[in-house]
Amino acid sequence: MTIKNLNRSLFTALWLALLLSLSVSGVAAEVMDVKALYKDHCSECHGHERLGAMGPALLPQNLKRLRRKAAIKVVTDGRPSTQMPAFGKKLTANQIQTLVDFVYTPLTEIPNWGMREISASHLTLNAPETLSDKPLFEADMDNLFVVVELGDHHATLLNGDTFEPIKRFPTRFALHGGPKYGPNGRYVYFASRDGWISKFDIYNLKYVAEVRAGINARNLAVSADGRYVMVANYLPHTLVVLDAATLEPLKVIPVSDGKGNSSRVTAVYTAAPRNSFIAALKDIPEVWEINYADTPPARFNEHKKTGKSAESDPFVVRRIKVNGYLDDFFLNQDYTRLVGTSRSGSGQVVDLDRGSAVDTLTLPGMPHLSAAITWQYKGHTVLATPNIKEGLVTVIDMQNWKIIKRIKTGGPGFFMRSHENSPYAWVDTFFGPNKDRVYVIDKRSLEIVKTLRPIPGKTSAHVEFTKDGSHALLSIWDMDGAIIVYDAKTLEEVKRLPMSKPSGKYNVHNKLTRSSGTSH
């Protein structure tokens, strides 16, 4: 090689190294400045610690419904019908990618959200003395539906007799866990993924109060006597008791095993016959029963071993040891048995009176027990559950906990519904290529009698029945979606109502009477 060629090669190598250095340092600078980027462009709406403010929390647990590619699009183009602006002209593609990576990074420590923070978030929106004690509209109050529209974060109050909307109103971002009604159906309570709890007065079509009970919430439950609301949290690891009348916080219950291990709460439900809440834990092999009666029953006496009197300790916790963690669970109609499963597929039956596991279950795939239903079949009560991983419905005899039948469907399903007055059970195929199909199963023969495809190519999901079981309402889970009303006997379509990605629809009567055909 000549000296001239050598010099040219050295010059080229040095120039490339300089370009690479500048490129790497530029990327490093953008990465190093991610916190400054977040502070300048995101913190005002989403909070300095990503815990949420006017906008939702930007944490991995709160963003499970939003994939990273979709998140990049939201940051770049903004989000319609919200205050989220477009940053595509303000930030580079690399800066946007860096921000998205940042908000999908878990926090290093579990954030604190206790009584002080919850109390500070409390909002009274309409004073009780300003509200009428009579409905402002004519309708059968027991046959109303609340329809959650996830597409633009609204809910619609629907007349279950005429199938006409009464009121459409905004909700908090990303509702989760299903709304719950107070005892007579006047009030409905919502929980958002960000932990905001909202109380809506159906009579007056107005919100009454709001409070942020956690940073990442799973669901809420309302006591059968209408006095309390309990919230199950992933972040922080707590159960929170609220006054149902005002939503003011009454107690924060840290969820731990007493040995330094804390746990997320899988879900909490009201066990009306027991005057208690039932909560399953995701990281500790326990089920908790939390009393809300003024005088706790005898089964809570074991609490006295701690040196406290159950009578003087509101919302005393009764710990029930189980065999492994519970990711999903089902409570039978009289709330004496809990059927739980883990992601691994192992299942167990817990006797809540005895306080121990009494049987095991072997269920294929990943059963979605919180969407399970029951009915009478040949003199026995059976439980039927859809499956998130496999295209089948599993039917189980609740007397001996043996599998009676596996009903094959066209794909994994999420929701299953029926009604005491209907001979049919409906199940969707929410996941996979056949997401537009819904299967109608005859509860007497355990055979599929009809397959519906309401809108080819669009997801069909979450059937719910009217008060008398005469009609079934189905959601088309799409931004340009609809509620489709079917005659529950003939299985013929009756009406379509356009809605924005409607998910669940919740009938007042069926929820308050704990219908065996719906989740509780």
N, C-alpha and C positions, 0 to 999 in steps of 0.2 A: 504494500500500500504506500502511495506517495505521501509526502508531508502535506501536500495540498488536500488530498482526500482525507487524511487523518484529521486535519484541522476542521474540515467540513463535517466529518462524523462527530467530532467532539462538540462542535457548535450545535449540531442538531440534537445531540443527547442532552446538552445543557439546557437548550431551549425547551425540549419536551419535559425535562425535569422541573423547570420553572413553571410551565403551564400546569403540570400535575400538582405542584406545590400550591399554586394559587387556587386551583380547583378544590383541592382537599381542604385548604385553609378556609375557603369560602363556605364549603359545606359544613365544616366544623364550626365556623362562626354562626351559621344559621342554626345548627343543632344546639350550640352553647346558648343561643339567644332565645330558645323556645319558651322559657319562662317569661322573658320580656315580651315576646310575641303574644303569649297568652294574656299577660297583664294588659297589654295595649289594646287587644282586639276582642277578648273573650270574658275577662274577669268581671266587667261591669254587669253583665247579664247572668253569667254562670257562677259567680262567686270566686274569690281569690284562691280558695283551696279546691276548686272544682266541685264543691258540694252543692251548687245550685243557688240561684237567687230568683230574679225575674224569669230567667231561663232554666232549663232542667240541669241536673247534675251531670257532669261529664266524667263519669267513672265507668270502667269496664262492666261492672255489675248493672249499671243503669242503661247501658247501650247495647244490650244483648239482641234487641230487635233491629239494630242498625248495623249492617256489615260495614267494614272499613271502606270499601269502594263506594258504597252509598254515602258514607260520612264525608268522603272527599268531595262528592258531588254537592252535598248540602252546604259545605263550607264554600265551595266555589260559586255555586249558583243561588244560594239562599234556600229558604223553605217557604213555599206559598202559604198564605193564610196565617202566617206567624210574623213575629218581629225579627226573625233571623235574616240578616242582610247577606248579600253576595259579596265574597271577598276575592273573586277571581281577578279583578282589575287592581286590587290593592296589594295582593301577596303573590309571590312566585309559586309555581307548582311545587317546588321543593319545600318552601315554607309551609304550604298547606299540608303536604305529606307529613312534615315534621310535627305540626300541630295535632294532626289526627293520631299519629303514633303516640304522642304525649298523652292525649286524653284516654287512650286505650291502655295506658300503663297503670297498674294497680298502685294504690297508696301504700307507703311503707308501713304505716301503722293504722289501726282501726280508729277512725275519727270519733271524737266525743260528741254526743248529742243527747244531753240529759235534760233534767227538769228545767234548768235555766234557759237552754236554747229552745226547747219546745214551748215554754211559756212565752218567750219573747216573740215567737212566730204566730201566736194566736190572734185570730181576726174575728171580730163580731161584725157581720155584714148586714143583718137586719134584726133589730131587737124584737123579741117575742111579742111585746105589747103592741107592736105595729102590724101584726099579722092576723088575718082572719082565721077563725076556727071552723070555717066552712069552705069547701072547695069553690074556686072561682069558675068552675066549668061543670057541665053535666056529663056524668059517666059512671059506670060501675067501677068503684074504686078498687075492688078486688080483681078486676080483669084488666088492669092497666099493665103495660110493659114499659120498662126503661130499656132503650136500645143504645148501646155504646157504639159510637162511630169513631173509629180510630184514625180514619183518613185525615180529618181536620180537627180532631179533638173536640167533639161535641157529643151530646146525648139527646135522644128524642123520646119524649113521653108519648106513648102510642095507645090509642083506644083499642082494646082487644075485642070489642063488639063490632065496631065500624071499620077498624083498621085505618083510621085517619089519625095523622099526627095532631097532638094537642099543643105541644110546645117543643121547640128545639133550642138548646141552650149550650153554651161553651162549658168545657170541663178542663181540669188540669191536664198537662201533657202526659200521655202514656198511662192511662188508667190500667190497673192490674188487679187481678184477683176477684173481680165481679162485685158489683154494688150489692149492698145489704139493706134490708128494710127494717124500720122500727116496728113495734108490735102491731099497730093497726094500719101500717102502710102509708101513713101520712109523710113520714120522713124517709129519705133514702140517703145512704152514706157511701161515698166513693173513696177509693184509695188509689193514689198514683204511684208509679214506680219510684218517684222521688220522695215518697213518704208523706205527701200532702193528703190530709183527710178532709173531705168536704161534706157538709150536711145540707141537703136540699129539701125544701118544704114543697111537697107536691101540691098541697092545697092552694098555696099562694104563688107557686111557680117561681120561687126565689131561693137563693142560697141564704142560709142562716148563719153559718160560721165555718171557719177553716182553721187548721192547725197543721204544722209539719211535725209528725210524730217520729220520723226517722229520716235517714238519708237514702236508704234503699229498702223499700217495704215489699213484702210478699202479698199480704192481704189483710183484711180486717174482719171482725165478727162483732155482732151486736147481741147483748144479753137478752134472753127471752123476756125479761121483765122491762126491757127498754131503758134501763138505767145506765148501762156502761157500754163502751166500745173498747175492744182490745185490738191492738195492731201488732202484727208479726213482722219483725225486721231482719233483713240480712246485714245491714249496716245501720247503726252499730248492732252488736249481738244483744238485742233486748226485746222484751214484750212491754208494750206501753198501754196503760189503762187511761181512758178518757171519760169524762162526764158526757153522757150521750146528749144531754140537753144543751150544753154550751160548747162542748169539745175542749174544755179546759183539762189539762193533764192532772191526773190524780196520783199515778204511781208509775215509776219506771222500774221494771224487773230485770236485772242483769241475768243473762242466760249462761250459766256455767255449771260445771259439775262439782264445784267447791274445791277442786284440786288444781286450779290454775288454768283449766281448759274451758274456753268459751265456745259458743256455738251460734251459727245462723239458725233462724227458725224456719222450718219448711213451710208451715201454714198453721193457722189457728181457726177453730170452728166453735160455734156455740152448741153445747150439749144441753138442750132445753130441759129434758126430764131430770137432769142431774144438777141443774142450777150452777153450771160451771162452764169454763172454756177448756177445750182440749187442744194442745199444741204438740206437734212433732218436731224434733230437732234434727238438723242435718249433720252435725259434727260430733254429737254425743249420743250414745245408745240409750236414750231415754224418751219417754212420752210424758208430758206434764199435764196435770189436771189442775186448773186454777179456779178456786171457789169464788163465787160472787154473791152467794146468799148471805143474809145478815148473820145467820147462825150456821156455821159450817157443819155438815153432817159428820157422822162418826168416822168415816173413812179418812178424814183429815186429822184425826187425833194423833197420828204418828208425828205430826209436826211438833208436838209437845216435847219430843225428845231433844229438840234444839234449845229447850229452855223457854220457849215462847208459848203463849196460849193462842190457839187457832182463833178463838173468839175475839181476841184483841188485835189480831193481825189481819187486816183486810187483804183479800186476794192471796190467801195462803196457797202455796204450791205443793202439790202432791206429786212426787217423782215416781215414775213407773219404769223399771228397768226392762229393756227389750233386747232382742238378739240382733245387734247391729244397728246401722243408721237407717232412718226412714226418709226416702226421697219423695214418697207419695203415699197417701193413705185414704181409707174409706171408713166411714162410721155407719153401722147398721141403724135401722129405723128407730130402735129403742135406746140406742147409744150405750149398749152394754158391751159391744165388741168393736175393736178397731182392726182393720185389715191393712197391713202395711207392706211396702216393697222397697227395695233399694235398686239402684241403677244396675246392679249385677244380676237382677232378676230373682233374688231370693225373697221369699215372702213369709209372713207370720201373722197369726191371729192373736190379738191381745185381749184378755178379759179385763175390762176396766174396773169391775167390782173387786176381783181378786187381786188386781194389780200385777199381772204377770202374763207372759206369753204362754198360750195353751195349745197351740197347734202350728204347723208349718204349711206353707204353700209352695208348690213348684209351678211357676208361671213362665211361659215362654216370652222371649223378647223383652219389651219394656212396657208392661201394662200401665194404662193411665187411670189409676184407681180413683182419683179425685173427680173423674167424669163417669164413674161407674153408676149403674142403676140396678134396681131390684124389681122382681115381680113374682107372682105365684105360678108355679109350673108343676103339674101333677102332684098337687098337695104339698109341695115344698117351696120355700122361698129360695130363689136363685139370685145370684149376683152376676151381672154381665159387664165386662170391661173392654173398651177398645185398647189398641196397642200402638205405641208410638214407633216401634221398630218393625213390626210385621203386619201384614195384611190379614188380620184375623180378630175375631171377637171371641173371648173366652167366657164360657158360661159355667158357673160354679154352684154346687149345692151347698147352701149355707148351714145345713145340718151336719154334714160330715166333712165339708170343705174339699170335696173331690170334684175334679173337672168332669162336667157332664158332656160338653161338646165344645169343639173349636170350629167356629164358623169362618170360612175363608172369605175374604173380601179382596178388592182390587188394589189395596195398598194400606200402609199404616194410617191409623185414624186418631183423631184427637178428642172428639165429642160423641157422646151417645145419649139419647134422650127418648122418653116415652111418657105415658100418662096412665093413671089407673083406669080410665075409661076407654083406652085405646088397645086394640089387639096387636099393635105394631110397635117395634122399637126402631129408631132411625140411627144410623151411624155414618159418619163421613169418612173420606179417605184424604185427609188434609195434606198428607205428605206424599210426594212422588208424582208420577206422570198422570195418574188417574184422580187428581185432586178435584176434578169437576163432578165426580160421582158421589151419590149418596145411596146407601143400601137400606132398604126397608125389610125388616126381619119380622116374621110372624112369631109372636111370643108363645104360641101354642105348639107349633111344629118345630121351632128353632131353625126354620129355613128362610132363605132370602126369597121374597115374593116379588120384589120390584127393584130395579135399578134406575135412578133418576139422574139426568144430566141437564140441570136447569139452564145453564149457559155454557156450552162447550168451551173448554180452555180456561175458564175462570173458577177459582176455588169456591166450592160449596161447603158450608160448615155450620155448626151450632144450631141445631133445631131446638125450638122451645114451643110448648103447647099453650093453648088458651086455658082459661080457668076450668071449663067443662071438658076439655080434651077434644073438642070438635074440629079444631084447626091446628095445623102445625106451621110455624114460622121458621124459615130458613134464611141464612145469610149468604150473600154473594160477597166474598171477602176480597173486594177490589176497590180501588179509589173511585172508579165509576161503577159502584156496586148497587145492591138492592136488597130489600127484604121481600122474599117471595112467600105468599100465603097459600097453603094447600088445604084442601078438604081432607081431614085425617082419616076418613073412611074410604072415600073413592080414590084418594091419592092424586086428585086432579088439581091443577093450579087454579087459584081463585083471584089473586091480585098481586101486583108488583108495586113496590114503593121505592123509588130511587134514593140511595143513601151513599155516604162516603165511607167506604170500607167498614161496613157494619160488622161487628164481631158478635158479642153476646147480646141476648135480649132476655129480660128477666121479668117473669109474670109475678105480680104481687101475691095472688092466692097460692100459687104453686110453691113459692118460696116460704111463705109464712106457715103453710100447713105441712111443710117438709115432705112434699110429694115424693113418692118412691121413684118417680120417673125423671127426676132432675137432681142436680148437685145441690148441696146445702151450704 
